[in-house]
């Protein structure tokens, strides 16, 4: 995967289940937070997109869980992004436990931008990636 952004987080006790490990659904919150931080970092404002009539919609999530996280584990979520076809974009993401750099999860989250409920080309991402010399 070609990661261009990462953010650090820590597991909170209430995110764990009776087994003492992070509940599987919580990982999607970690990934979403990292995607939003990444997009904020590159200048994409979700509130402004919405005011402009553009909605970012997740249409597919694929996650491969490798190892569990436990309370107070510090971890890093890495993010990469590429186009898929004309209107889809894919976030490549991975979570690594910081203390030993073990891979915890890897996944892909596919999305589209829509205007009035219809998919549109994600040209806004082209401009951002080209300006940074990244491949999109």
C-alpha positions as CSV (number, residue, x, y, z in Angstrom):
1,X,0.0,0.0,0.0
2,X,1.1,3.5,-0.7
3,X,0.4,5.5,2.5
4,X,0.6,9.3,2.4
5,X,-0.8,10.1,5.9
6,X,-0.9,8.7,9.4
7,X,-2.4,9.6,12.7
8,X,-1.8,8.2,16.2
9,X,-4.6,7.1,18.6
10,X,-5.0,5.2,21.9
11,X,-7.6,2.5,22.7
12,X,-10.1,3.7,25.3
13,X,-11.5,1.2,27.8
14,X,-15.1,1.5,26.7
15,X,-14.2,0.4,23.2
16,X,-13.4,-3.1,24.4
17,X,-15.8,-6.0,24.7
18,X,-16.1,-8.6,27.5
19,X,-13.0,-10.4,26.1
20,X,-10.9,-7.3,26.9
21,X,-10.2,-6.5,23.2
22,X,-11.4,-3.8,20.9
23,X,-14.8,-4.7,19.5
24,X,-14.6,-5.3,15.7
25,X,-17.0,-2.5,14.9
26,X,-14.9,0.1,16.7
27,X,-12.1,-0.3,14.1
28,X,-14.3,1.3,11.5
29,X,-14.5,4.4,13.8
30,X,-10.7,4.5,13.9
31,X,-10.4,4.2,10.2
32,X,-13.1,6.9,9.6
33,X,-11.4,9.3,12.0
34,X,-8.1,8.8,10.1
35,X,-9.8,9.4,6.8
36,X,-11.3,12.6,8.0
37,X,-8.1,13.8,9.5
38,X,-6.3,13.0,6.2
39,X,-8.9,14.9,4.1
40,X,-8.8,17.8,6.6
41,X,-4.9,17.8,6.3
42,X,-5.1,18.1,2.5
43,X,-7.8,20.8,2.5
44,X,-11.1,18.9,2.0
45,X,-13.8,20.3,4.2
46,X,-16.8,18.0,4.6
47,X,-19.1,20.7,5.8
48,X,-18.2,22.9,2.8
49,X,-18.7,19.9,0.4
50,X,-22.2,19.4,1.9
51,X,-23.0,23.2,1.6
52,X,-21.9,22.8,-2.1
53,X,-24.4,20.0,-2.5
54,X,-21.7,17.2,-2.6
55,X,-21.9,14.2,-0.3
56,X,-19.1,11.7,0.2
57,X,-20.6,8.2,0.5
58,X,-19.0,5.0,1.6
59,X,-20.2,2.1,-0.6
60,X,-18.0,-0.8,0.4
61,X,-15.7,-1.7,3.3
62,X,-13.3,-4.7,3.3
63,X,-11.4,-5.3,6.5
64,X,-8.9,-8.0,7.4
65,X,-8.3,-8.3,11.1
66,X,-4.8,-9.7,12.0
67,X,-4.4,-9.1,15.8
68,X,-6.5,-7.5,18.5
69,X,-5.9,-4.2,20.2
70,X,-6.3,-3.9,24.0
71,X,-7.1,-1.1,26.4
72,X,-4.5,1.7,26.3
73,X,-2.7,0.3,23.3
74,X,-1.3,3.2,21.3
75,X,-1.6,2.6,17.5
76,X,-1.1,4.3,14.2
77,X,-3.6,4.4,11.4
78,X,-2.1,4.9,7.9
79,X,-4.0,6.1,4.9
80,X,-3.5,6.0,1.2
81,X,-5.9,6.7,-1.6
82,X,-6.4,5.9,-5.3
83,X,-9.1,6.1,-7.9
84,X,-11.1,3.1,-9.1
85,X,-12.8,3.7,-12.4
86,X,-14.4,7.0,-13.2
87,X,-16.2,7.8,-10.0
88,X,-15.0,5.6,-7.2
89,X,-12.1,6.3,-4.9
90,X,-10.5,3.8,-2.5
91,X,-8.9,4.5,0.8
92,X,-6.2,1.9,1.6
93,X,-5.8,1.8,5.3
94,X,-3.8,-0.1,7.9
95,X,-3.5,-0.1,11.7
96,X,-0.2,-0.8,13.4
97,X,0.3,-1.2,17.2
98,X,3.0,1.3,18.0
99,X,5.0,-0.6,20.7
100,X,6.0,-3.4,18.4
101,X,4.8,-2.2,14.9
102,X,2.6,-5.3,14.5
103,X,0.0,-5.1,11.8
104,X,-3.4,-5.1,13.5
105,X,-5.8,-4.6,10.5
106,X,-5.6,-3.8,6.9
107,X,-8.5,-2.7,4.7
108,X,-10.0,-0.8,1.9
109,X,-12.9,1.6,2.0
110,X,-14.5,2.5,-1.3
111,X,-16.5,5.7,-1.7
112,X,-18.1,8.0,-4.2
113,X,-19.0,11.7,-4.3
114,X,-22.6,12.4,-5.1
115,X,-24.6,15.5,-6.1
116,X,-28.4,15.2,-5.8
117,X,-28.0,11.5,-5.2
118,X,-26.1,10.8,-8.4
119,X,-22.4,9.9,-8.5
120,X,-20.0,12.5,-9.8
121,X,-16.3,12.4,-10.8
122,X,-14.0,13.0,-7.8
123,X,-12.1,15.9,-9.6
124,X,-11.4,17.6,-6.2
125,X,-9.1,14.8,-5.3
126,X,-7.2,15.1,-8.6
127,X,-6.3,18.7,-7.9
128,X,-5.2,17.9,-4.3
129,X,-3.0,14.9,-5.3
130,X,-1.5,16.6,-8.3
131,X,-0.5,19.7,-6.3
132,X,1.4,17.4,-3.9
133,X,3.0,15.2,-6.6
134,X,1.1,12.1,-5.4
135,X,-0.4,9.5,-7.7
136,X,-4.2,9.3,-7.4
